[in-house]
Amino acid sequence: MSVKEIIKQIDKLDLSEKLILVEDIWDSIARSNSVLPLYEWQKNELDKRYKEYKNGEQTLHEWNEVHEELRKKYK
């Protein structure tokens, strides 16, 4: 089945069916790619941020606060 045919079939689904499909696709990706590839610069940045966190140099924020700020900013 071609991608265009798949998209046509997806377009016929109800919203709830589309959401379930998306979840199933993500689950499939997670199963097949237990380790996502990172560029060296990404790994370096993550290592740097983790080190700053461990040294108390990073300020952490509660997710609900971050979410609320983003909702206000992009409303």
Secondary structure in CASP SS format (residue, H / E / C, confidence):
PFRMAT SS
TARGET T0000
AUTHOR 0000-0000-0000
METHOD secondary structure of the structure
MODEL  1
M C 1.00
S C 1.00
V H 1.00
K H 1.00
E H 1.00
I H 1.00
I H 1.00
K H 1.00
Q H 1.00
I H 1.00
D H 1.00
K C 1.00
L C 1.00
D C 1.00
L H 1.00
S H 1.00
E H 1.00
K H 1.00
L H 1.00
I H 1.00
L H 1.00
V H 1.00
E H 1.00
D H 1.00
I H 1.00
W H 1.00
D H 1.00
S H 1.00
I H 1.00
A H 1.00
R H 1.00
S H 1.00
N C 1.00
S C 1.00
V C 1.00
L C 1.00
P C 1.00
L C 1.00
Y C 1.00
E H 1.00
W H 1.00
Q H 1.00
K H 1.00
N H 1.00
E H 1.00
L H 1.00
D H 1.00
K H 1.00
R H 1.00
Y H 1.00
K H 1.00
E H 1.00
Y H 1.00
K H 1.00
N C 1.00
G C 1.00
E C 1.00
Q C 1.00
T C 1.00
L C 1.00
H C 1.00
E C 1.00
W H 1.00
N H 1.00
E H 1.00
V H 1.00
H H 1.00
E H 1.00
E H 1.00
L H 1.00
R H 1.00
K H 1.00
K H 1.00
Y C 1.00
K C 1.00
END
